[in-house]
């Protein structure tokens, strides 16, 4: 016998069991009636499915590992006491708890309604407005428990009930059984707390409950929103790490896609650092008009790019005839301009005296003026802010030995020829001057440009080279690290220019959750700014492992799937901002945490 039978009583007849509502690996939930009030309640019983059993009586027995079962039983009561302290309309209320039948029970309000999982199974995906209304209520409840240093660790549609009387979502099942115990034991073969599709990578790893943080609930909340909008179970965290988030349906606004992508980042420190930060993203999404994409649109690009903040201008036409005349009037000159541009392109390509491709890539002693005259002070200033890095030899990797990041080893000697590198990250006004647009989320001409993929940056570089006659390019990973260390003048600092992170970098602890204008922090020994923090910076290399052999002017693997990122960003922890820290993303990936710095 696994569960209590219908008609069984608890607490000397105070509670009478009516039926089983559900059973998980660590507990059984019953519908019961409380007497003498004759009020329906839900009762949760501590019962580890793989380790507990009943004989002919109602008492719960233990097969093996009784010490571990005892630890979980004590945590079960700790859970009940914890939930009983909560007073929030979107969190289930605990009204009683007690010991009986050699196990433990706690009593909750019985919620008339059904779970979001049941609603979606019956009706399919929710509209964006309905999904956001539920999610924001759940987020507010999570923010409430996070203020008490409590994490739920099992947010998913099945654990969110929608009340029938007022259509309000209520979080249920605060199972401490969903956490690892302090001795890192697991009570079942499936790691506790892991709900495939809703649990981040860190919940698949043993390491004790102290390893978990609010970012675990943030991930699960983003995955829950994904389910509500698509009707599909979110991909496993390991799939996201390798493949990224699949495209969302076209009816989901780009801003909501962007919020989900941020919440479901595989790496903990890449996610919003609080529920309130995620709520701010979703509030922004709710306040903007939903953008409908074409069915043929590739949403992999669109989902991480925010909606433009520039208002659309609506033109009112008196009638269709005038509209048609205006379209003809606009189209004729545009066609003429296009044909003229094509003619000029072929003339330039085939008759130019000095093709761009013939520029000397190794010439680093030229004066820093444009080879071609560019009548734009912004581009002229960009060229003049290229800093010469004298060639030298250095040890690449984590020379401090303070961090165990396998991708920073083995240490190896690298010798580089001289080159130039940008004093600053490429700014939004510089990008605008070359590309004619500004894709950034944090709009400011002097801030670094973001939401730019590696592929888009390559287009920018090609256009800049055509404008200036130079051979701008991405820095190689080795060039980036050598420059960040201060070149031949480097003092072996942990960060670029200092051992004090905040003196040289905008990071999670001081950025206010945004980028900042370039050049505001102290420079390193070469006069380079923001090599640490502000934005992660693309490098030219394909990402791969290190080799212990000495190398000269290395350019990374000959092929790969992801490009190297360096430097940490405004949302990153200190360990991500170290000069030896490495990361990578697919070349078509973009976000508000990625930018670039030029080499030449």
PATORVO-514261 format. One line per field, with one value per residue (C-alpha): residue number from 0; x, y, z. Coordinates in Angstrom, 1 decimal. Each point is the difference from the previous one (the first is absolute). Layout:
N
num	c(NUM,...)
px	c(X,...)
py	c(Y,...)
pz	c(Z,...)
This chain:
600
num	c(0,1,2,3,4,5,6,7,8,9,10,11,12,13,14,15,16,17,18,19,20,21,22,23,24,25,26,27,28,29,30,31,32,33,34,35,36,37,38,39,40,41,42,43,44,45,46,47,48,49,50,51,52,53,54,55,56,57,58,59,60,61,62,63,64,65,66,67,68,69,70,71,72,73,74,75,76,77,78,79,80,81,82,83,84,85,86,87,88,89,90,91,92,93,94,95,96,97,98,99,100,101,102,103,104,105,106,107,108,109,110,111,112,113,114,115,116,117,118,119,120,121,122,123,124,125,126,127,128,129,130,131,132,133,134,135,136,137,138,139,140,141,142,143,144,145,146,147,148,149,150,151,152,153,154,155,156,157,158,159,160,161,162,163,164,165,166,167,168,169,170,171,172,173,174,175,176,177,178,179,180,181,182,183,184,185,186,187,188,189,190,191,192,193,194,195,196,197,198,199,200,201,202,203,204,205,206,207,208,209,210,211,212,213,214,215,216,217,218,219,220,221,222,223,224,225,226,227,228,229,230,231,232,233,234,235,236,237,238,239,240,241,242,243,244,245,246,247,248,249,250,251,252,253,254,255,256,257,258,259,260,261,262,263,264,265,266,267,268,269,270,271,272,273,274,275,276,277,278,279,280,281,282,283,284,285,286,287,288,289,290,291,292,293,294,295,296,297,298,299,300,301,302,303,304,305,306,307,308,309,310,311,312,313,314,315,316,317,318,319,320,321,322,323,324,325,326,327,328,329,330,331,332,333,334,335,336,337,338,339,340,341,342,343,344,345,346,347,348,349,350,351,352,353,354,355,356,357,358,359,360,361,362,363,364,365,366,367,368,369,370,371,372,373,374,375,376,377,378,379,380,381,382,383,384,385,386,387,388,389,390,391,392,393,394,395,396,397,398,399,400,401,402,403,404,405,406,407,408,409,410,411,412,413,414,415,416,417,418,419,420,421,422,423,424,425,426,427,428,429,430,431,432,433,434,435,436,437,438,439,440,441,442,443,444,445,446,447,448,449,450,451,452,453,454,455,456,457,458,459,460,461,462,463,464,465,466,467,468,469,470,471,472,473,474,475,476,477,478,479,480,481,482,483,484,485,486,487,488,489,490,491,492,493,494,495,496,497,498,499,500,501,502,503,504,505,506,507,508,509,510,511,512,513,514,515,516,517,518,519,520,521,522,523,524,525,526,527,528,529,530,531,532,533,534,535,536,537,538,539,540,541,542,543,544,545,546,547,548,549,550,551,552,553,554,555,556,557,558,559,560,561,562,563,564,565,566,567,568,569,570,571,572,573,574,575,576,577,578,579,580,581,582,583,584,585,586,587,588,589,590,591,592,593,594,595,596,597,598,599)
px	c(0.0,1.5,-2.5,-2.7,-3.4,-3.1,-1.7,3.2,0.2,2.8,0.4,-2.8,-2.6,0.9,0.8,-1.7,1.7,-2.1,2.4,3.6,0.7,3.5,3.2,3.6,3.3,-0.1,-3.6,-3.7,-2.6,-3.6,-3.3,-1.6,-2.8,0.7,-2.5,-2.0,0.1,-0.5,2.5,2.0,3.8,3.1,2.3,3.5,1.6,3.7,0.6,3.2,-1.3,3.2,0.7,-3.3,-2.9,-3.0,-1.0,-3.6,-0.1,0.2,3.5,2.9,3.0,3.5,1.8,3.6,2.0,-2.1,2.5,-0.6,-3.7,0.1,1.9,-2.6,-2.8,1.5,0.3,-3.7,-1.0,2.4,-1.8,-3.4,1.1,1.6,-3.1,-2.2,1.8,-0.8,-2.9,-0.5,-3.1,1.9,1.6,-2.0,-0.7,1.1,-2.5,1.2,2.8,0.5,1.6,-2.0,0.4,3.8,0.2,-1.0,-2.9,-0.8,-3.4,-0.6,-3.0,-1.6,-0.1,-3.0,1.3,2.6,3.7,1.5,1.2,-3.5,-1.3,2.6,-0.6,-3.7,0.1,3.5,2.3,-1.2,-0.1,3.0,-2.1,-1.5,3.3,1.7,-2.8,0.5,3.8,0.2,-2.1,2.3,3.0,-1.3,-0.4,3.5,1.4,-1.8,1.6,3.4,-0.1,0.0,2.9,-2.2,0.0,-2.9,2.2,-2.9,-2.0,-1.8,-3.6,-1.0,0.9,-2.1,-3.7,-2.5,-2.8,-3.5,-1.6,2.4,2.3,3.0,3.2,1.2,3.4,-0.2,2.4,2.9,1.7,3.2,0.3,0.7,3.3,3.2,0.6,3.1,1.9,-0.5,-2.1,-2.7,-3.1,-0.8,1.9,-1.3,1.6,-2.4,-1.2,0.5,-3.1,1.2,-0.5,-0.5,3.2,3.3,3.3,1.0,-2.9,1.3,3.3,0.5,1.3,-2.5,-2.8,2.4,0.9,-3.4,-1.0,-2.9,1.3,-1.3,-3.5,0.6,0.9,-3.1,-2.3,1.4,-0.5,-3.5,-0.8,1.5,-2.5,-3.0,0.7,1.0,-1.8,3.3,2.2,3.1,3.2,2.4,2.6,2.8,-1.7,0.0,3.7,0.8,-2.8,-1.5,-3.7,-2.2,-2.0,-3.2,-3.3,-0.4,-2.8,2.4,1.4,3.8,0.2,-1.6,2.3,2.9,-1.1,-0.5,3.5,1.5,-1.8,1.0,3.7,1.9,2.6,-1.3,1.8,-1.4,-3.5,-1.7,1.3,-3.5,-3.6,-0.6,2.5,-1.9,-3.3,1.3,0.7,-3.5,-1.6,1.8,-1.3,-3.6,0.1,1.1,-2.1,0.5,1.9,-1.3,2.8,-0.4,-0.5,3.2,2.0,3.0,-0.8,3.4,1.3,-3.0,-0.7,3.1,-0.4,-2.2,-2.8,1.1,-0.8,-0.5,-3.8,-1.4,-1.5,-3.5,-0.8,-3.8,-1.0,-3.4,-0.6,1.5,0.5,2.2,1.9,0.8,1.1,2.3,1.5,0.8,1.5,2.3,0.9,1.3,2.9,0.8,0.5,2.2,2.1,0.4,1.1,2.4,1.5,0.5,1.9,2.2,0.7,1.3,2.0,1.7,0.5,1.7,1.6,1.4,3.8,0.7,-2.3,-0.7,1.2,3.6,0.3,2.9,-1.3,3.3,0.7,-0.3,2.3,-2.3,-1.4,-3.5,-1.9,-2.3,1.5,-3.1,-1.3,-3.1,-2.0,-1.4,1.6,-1.4,1.8,3.1,0.0,-0.5,3.1,2.1,-1.0,1.8,2.8,3.2,0.9,3.7,0.6,1.2,-0.3,-2.3,-1.5,-3.6,-2.6,-0.8,3.5,-1.5,-1.1,-2.9,-2.8,-0.6,-1.3,1.2,-0.3,2.8,2.6,2.5,2.1,2.1,2.5,-1.3,2.1,-1.7,1.0,-0.9,-3.6,-2.6,-3.1,-2.8,0.3,-3.7,-2.7,-1.8,-2.7,-3.5,0.7,2.9,-2.2,-2.7,2.5,1.0,-3.2,-2.7,-1.9,0.4,-1.1,0.8,-2.3,1.7,-0.2,2.8,2.5,3.0,-1.0,1.4,-2.2,-1.7,-2.5,2.6,0.9,3.4,-1.4,-1.4,3.3,1.8,-2.4,0.8,3.8,-0.2,-2.0,2.5,2.9,-1.7,-0.5,3.5,2.3,1.2,0.0,-1.9,-0.9,-0.8,2.9,1.1,-0.6,3.7,0.2,-3.0,1.5,3.5,-1.5,-2.3,3.0,1.7,2.3,3.7,-0.8,-2.5,0.2,-1.8,-3.2,-3.1,-2.1,1.1,2.1,-0.7,-0.7,-3.0,-2.9,-2.1,2.8,0.2,-3.3,-3.8,-1.2,-3.0,0.9,0.1,-1.5,-3.6,-1.0,1.1,3.0,1.8,1.8,3.4,3.1,-1.5,2.1,3.8,2.0,2.5,3.8,-0.5,-2.7,-2.8,-3.4,-2.7,2.0,-1.5,-3.8,-2.6,-0.5,1.4,2.1,0.1,3.3,0.9,0.8,-2.2,-0.3,2.1,2.3,3.5,3.3,3.0,2.5,1.4,-1.7,0.7,-2.9,-2.6,-3.5,-1.8,-1.5,-0.5,-3.7,-2.7,-3.5,0.4,2.1,2.0,-1.3,2.3,-0.2,-3.2,-2.9,-2.2,-2.0,3.0,1.6,3.7,1.2,-1.4,1.9,3.5,2.4,0.4,-3.8,-1.4,-3.5,-1.6,-3.2,-1.3,0.9,-3.6,-0.7,-0.7,-1.0,0.3,3.2,2.1,2.0,3.4,3.3,2.0,3.6,2.0)
py	c(0.0,3.3,2.6,0.6,-1.5,2.0,0.5,-0.1,2.6,2.0,1.9,-2.0,0.7,3.7,-0.8,-2.6,-1.2,0.2,-0.8,0.3,3.2,-0.8,-1.9,0.9,-1.5,1.6,0.3,-0.8,2.8,-0.8,1.7,-0.1,1.5,1.9,-0.5,1.4,2.8,-2.4,2.0,-1.5,0.0,-1.4,-2.1,-0.9,-3.1,-0.6,-3.3,-0.7,-2.3,-2.0,-0.5,0.0,-2.5,-0.9,-3.4,-0.8,3.0,3.7,0.3,0.9,-2.3,0.5,-2.6,1.3,3.2,0.9,2.7,1.9,-0.5,1.5,3.0,0.6,-0.4,2.8,2.1,-0.7,1.6,2.8,0.6,0.0,2.6,2.1,0.1,0.7,3.3,1.2,2.3,0.6,-0.3,-2.0,-2.6,-2.9,0.4,-2.6,-0.2,-3.0,-2.6,-3.1,-3.4,-3.3,-3.5,0.2,2.8,3.7,2.0,3.6,1.5,2.6,1.9,-2.0,1.9,-0.4,0.2,-1.7,0.4,1.9,-3.3,-1.4,3.2,-0.1,-3.7,0.7,3.3,0.4,3.0,3.2,3.5,2.2,2.3,-2.8,-1.8,3.2,0.7,-3.4,0.2,3.4,-1.2,-3.0,2.2,2.3,-3.0,-1.3,3.4,-0.1,-3.3,1.0,2.9,-2.7,-1.9,-2.8,-1.5,-2.1,-2.1,-1.7,2.7,-1.5,0.1,-3.1,1.8,3.2,-0.4,2.4,0.7,-0.5,2.8,2.9,-1.3,0.6,-2.1,-1.6,-1.7,-3.5,-2.7,1.6,-3.4,0.2,-3.5,1.8,1.2,-2.0,-0.7,1.5,-3.3,-0.1,-3.2,-0.7,-2.0,-1.2,-0.8,3.3,3.0,1.8,3.3,-0.9,0.6,-0.5,3.2,2.1,-0.6,1.8,-1.8,0.7,-2.1,-3.0,0.2,-1.2,2.6,0.7,2.5,2.9,-0.4,1.2,3.7,2.0,-0.4,-3.6,1.3,2.6,-2.7,-2.0,3.0,0.8,-3.7,0.1,3.1,-1.9,-2.9,2.3,1.8,-3.1,-2.9,-1.9,-1.3,2.2,-1.6,-1.4,2.3,-2.2,0.6,3.7,0.0,-1.7,1.1,3.2,0.7,-1.1,2.8,1.0,0.3,3.1,1.3,0.5,3.5,0.4,1.6,-3.0,-2.3,2.1,-0.3,-3.8,-0.4,2.0,-2.0,-3.3,0.6,-3.2,1.8,1.2,3.3,0.9,0.1,3.0,0.2,0.4,-0.6,3.7,0.4,-2.6,1.6,3.3,-1.7,-1.4,3.3,1.6,-2.8,0.6,3.7,-0.3,-0.9,-3.6,-0.3,-2.7,-1.6,-1.5,-3.8,-0.3,2.2,-1.8,0.7,-1.2,3.5,1.9,-1.5,1.5,3.5,2.5,1.9,3.4,2.8,2.4,0.6,-0.9,2.8,-0.8,1.8,0.6,-0.1,1.5,-2.8,-2.9,1.9,2.6,-2.8,-1.6,3.2,0.7,-3.5,0.5,3.5,-1.6,-3.1,1.6,1.9,-2.9,-2.3,2.6,0.3,-3.8,-0.3,2.9,-1.7,-3.2,1.8,1.8,-3.4,-1.6,3.0,0.1,-3.8,-0.4,3.3,1.1,0.6,-1.5,-2.9,-0.2,-3.6,1.2,1.9,-1.1,-2.0,0.1,3.7,1.3,3.0,2.1,3.3,-0.5,1.9,-1.6,-1.2,1.3,3.4,-0.4,3.1,-1.2,1.0,-3.0,-2.5,2.2,-0.2,-3.7,-0.5,2.3,-1.9,-3.2,-0.6,-1.7,-3.2,-0.8,-3.7,-2.2,-3.4,-0.8,-3.0,-0.5,-1.5,0.4,0.7,0.8,-3.6,1.4,-1.4,-3.4,0.7,-2.9,2.0,2.4,-2.8,-1.2,3.2,0.6,2.5,2.3,2.4,2.7,2.5,3.7,1.0,2.7,-0.4,2.4,2.2,-0.4,-2.4,1.0,2.5,0.4,3.2,-1.7,-2.9,2.4,1.9,-3.2,-2.0,2.7,-1.6,-0.6,-3.5,0.7,-0.4,2.6,3.0,2.6,1.0,-0.3,-3.4,-3.1,-1.5,-3.3,-2.5,-0.7,-3.5,-1.0,-0.2,3.5,1.3,-1.5,2.0,3.1,-0.6,-0.6,3.3,1.9,-1.3,1.1,3.5,0.4,-2.1,-1.8,-3.7,0.1,-3.4,-1.9,-0.4,-3.6,-1.5,0.1,3.7,0.8,-1.6,1.5,3.5,-0.5,-1.0,3.3,-1.4,0.2,2.4,-2.3,-0.6,-3.3,1.4,-2.2,2.5,2.3,2.7,-0.9,-2.6,2.2,-0.9,3.1,2.4,-1.3,-1.6,0.3,-3.3,-1.5,1.7,3.6,0.3,0.5,-2.7,1.9,1.0,3.3,2.5,-1.3,1.3,0.8,-2.4,-0.1,-1.2,-2.8,0.4,0.5,2.7,-2.4,0.4,-2.5,-3.1,-1.3,0.3,2.2,-2.5,-3.4,0.5,-2.2,-1.4,-1.3,-3.6,-3.1,-1.2,-3.1,-1.4,1.2,-1.7,-0.1,0.6,3.5,1.8,3.0,2.3,-2.7,0.4,-2.8,-3.2,-0.1,-0.6,-0.4,0.9,2.9,3.2,1.1,2.6,1.9,2.5,-0.5,2.5,2.3,-3.0,-2.2,-1.1,0.7,-3.4,0.7,3.2,-1.4,0.5,-3.7,-0.9,-1.4,-0.5,-0.6,0.4,-1.0,2.6,1.0,0.5,3.5,1.5,3.2,-1.4,-0.4,2.6,0.3,1.7,0.5,-1.2,1.2)
pz	c(0.0,-1.1,1.1,2.7,-0.9,-0.6,3.4,2.0,2.8,1.5,3.2,1.8,-2.7,-0.6,-3.7,-2.2,-3.2,-3.1,-2.8,-1.3,-1.9,-1.1,0.8,-0.6,1.0,3.5,0.9,-0.4,-0.1,1.0,-0.1,3.5,2.0,3.2,2.8,1.6,-2.6,-2.9,-1.9,-2.9,0.5,-1.7,2.1,-1.0,1.4,0.2,-1.9,-2.1,-2.7,-0.5,3.7,1.8,0.2,2.1,1.3,0.9,2.3,-0.9,1.5,-2.3,0.0,-1.4,-2.1,0.2,0.5,3.0,1.1,-3.3,0.2,3.5,-1.3,-2.7,2.5,2.1,-3.0,-0.8,3.3,-0.6,-3.3,1.7,2.6,-2.8,-2.2,3.0,0.5,-3.6,-0.5,-3.7,-2.1,-2.7,2.4,1.4,3.8,2.6,2.8,2.1,0.2,2.2,0.4,-0.3,-1.5,0.5,-2.5,-0.4,-1.5,-0.7,-0.9,-2.6,-1.4,-2.7,-3.3,-2.2,-3.5,-2.2,-0.7,-3.0,-1.3,-0.1,-1.6,-2.8,-0.5,-0.6,-1.8,-1.5,0.3,1.8,-1.6,0.9,2.1,2.1,0.4,1.2,2.4,1.7,-0.1,1.6,2.9,0.4,-0.3,2.8,2.2,-0.7,0.7,3.3,1.1,-1.3,2.4,2.7,-1.6,-1.1,-3.5,-1.4,-2.3,-1.9,-1.8,-2.9,-1.4,2.0,3.3,-0.9,0.8,-1.5,2.4,-1.4,2.0,-1.0,-2.8,2.2,-0.2,3.3,0.4,1.7,0.9,1.8,0.3,1.9,-1.4,-3.2,1.5,0.5,3.7,1.6,-0.2,-3.7,0.1,-2.4,0.9,-3.5,-3.2,-1.5,1.5,2.4,-1.3,-3.6,-2.2,-3.6,-1.9,3.0,2.1,-0.8,-0.3,3.6,1.3,-1.9,2.0,3.6,2.3,2.8,0.3,0.4,-3.6,-1.1,-0.4,-1.2,-3.5,0.1,0.5,-2.7,-2.4,0.9,-0.4,-3.4,-1.0,1.4,-2.2,-3.0,0.7,0.4,-3.3,-2.1,1.6,-0.3,2.8,0.0,-1.1,2.6,1.4,-1.6,-3.4,0.5,0.8,-3.3,-2.3,1.4,0.5,-2.9,-1.9,1.7,-1.9,-2.1,2.2,3.0,0.1,-0.4,3.4,1.7,-2.0,1.2,3.7,-0.3,-1.6,2.9,2.6,-1.5,-0.5,0.7,2.1,3.4,-0.1,-3.5,1.3,1.7,3.5,1.6,-0.7,0.0,-2.9,-2.0,0.9,-1.3,-3.4,0.0,1.0,-2.9,-2.2,1.2,-0.7,-3.6,-3.1,-1.0,-3.3,-2.3,-2.0,-3.4,0.0,-1.9,2.4,1.7,3.7,1.1,-0.8,1.0,3.4,1.7,-1.5,1.8,-1.7,-1.2,2.4,-2.9,-0.6,-3.3,-2.1,-1.4,-3.2,-0.7,-3.6,-1.1,-2.5,-1.8,-3.2,1.6,1.9,-3.4,-1.5,2.9,-0.2,-3.7,0.7,2.6,-1.9,-3.2,1.6,2.2,-2.9,-1.7,3.1,0.2,-3.6,0.4,3.1,-1.8,-2.8,2.5,1.8,-3.2,-0.9,3.4,0.2,-3.4,-0.7,3.4,-0.2,3.4,1.0,3.7,0.1,-0.8,3.3,2.1,3.0,1.8,-0.3,3.6,-0.3,-2.2,1.4,1.4,-2.7,-2.5,-3.2,-1.7,1.0,2.1,0.6,3.3,3.3,1.8,-2.4,0.0,3.8,0.0,-2.2,2.2,3.2,-1.2,2.5,-1.1,1.9,-0.3,-0.7,2.9,1.7,2.9,1.8,-1.1,2.5,3.7,1.4,3.4,0.6,2.1,-2.2,-1.4,-3.5,-2.1,-3.2,1.3,0.1,-0.9,0.4,-3.1,-1.4,-2.8,-2.1,-1.9,-2.7,0.5,-0.8,0.8,2.2,0.8,3.1,0.5,-0.9,-3.2,0.9,-1.2,-1.9,-1.8,-0.9,-1.2,-2.1,-1.9,0.0,0.1,2.9,3.8,1.2,3.7,2.9,2.2,-2.4,0.4,-2.7,2.3,1.4,-1.7,-2.7,1.0,-1.5,-2.7,-1.1,-1.2,-3.5,0.2,1.4,-3.0,-2.3,2.0,-0.3,-3.8,-0.4,2.2,-2.0,-3.2,1.4,1.4,-2.1,3.1,1.0,3.2,1.4,3.2,2.4,0.4,3.4,0.8,-1.1,2.2,3.1,-0.6,-0.3,3.0,2.1,-1.0,-2.7,0.9,2.8,1.7,3.8,0.0,1.4,0.4,-2.0,-2.8,1.8,3.6,2.7,1.0,-2.2,0.5,-0.8,-3.6,-0.8,-0.1,1.3,1.8,3.3,-1.2,-3.5,1.0,-2.5,-3.1,-2.1,0.5,-2.3,-1.0,1.7,3.4,2.1,0.4,-3.1,0.1,-0.6,-3.7,0.4,-1.0,1.7,0.8,-0.9,3.2,0.3,-1.7,-3.0,-1.0,-3.1,-3.1,-1.1,-3.5,1.2,-0.1,3.5,1.0,2.6,0.8,-1.0,2.4,-2.9,-0.6,-2.8,-2.2,-1.1,0.6,-1.6,1.7,-1.5,-3.8,0.4,2.7,0.9,2.5,0.1,3.0,2.4,2.5,2.8,1.9,0.0,2.0,1.4,0.8,3.2,0.7,-1.1,-3.5,-0.2,0.5,-3.0,-0.5,0.2,-3.2,-1.4,-3.4,-2.1,-3.4,-2.7,-0.5,3.7,1.3,3.3,2.1,1.5,-3.1,-1.9,-1.8,0.1,-3.2,-0.9,-3.0)
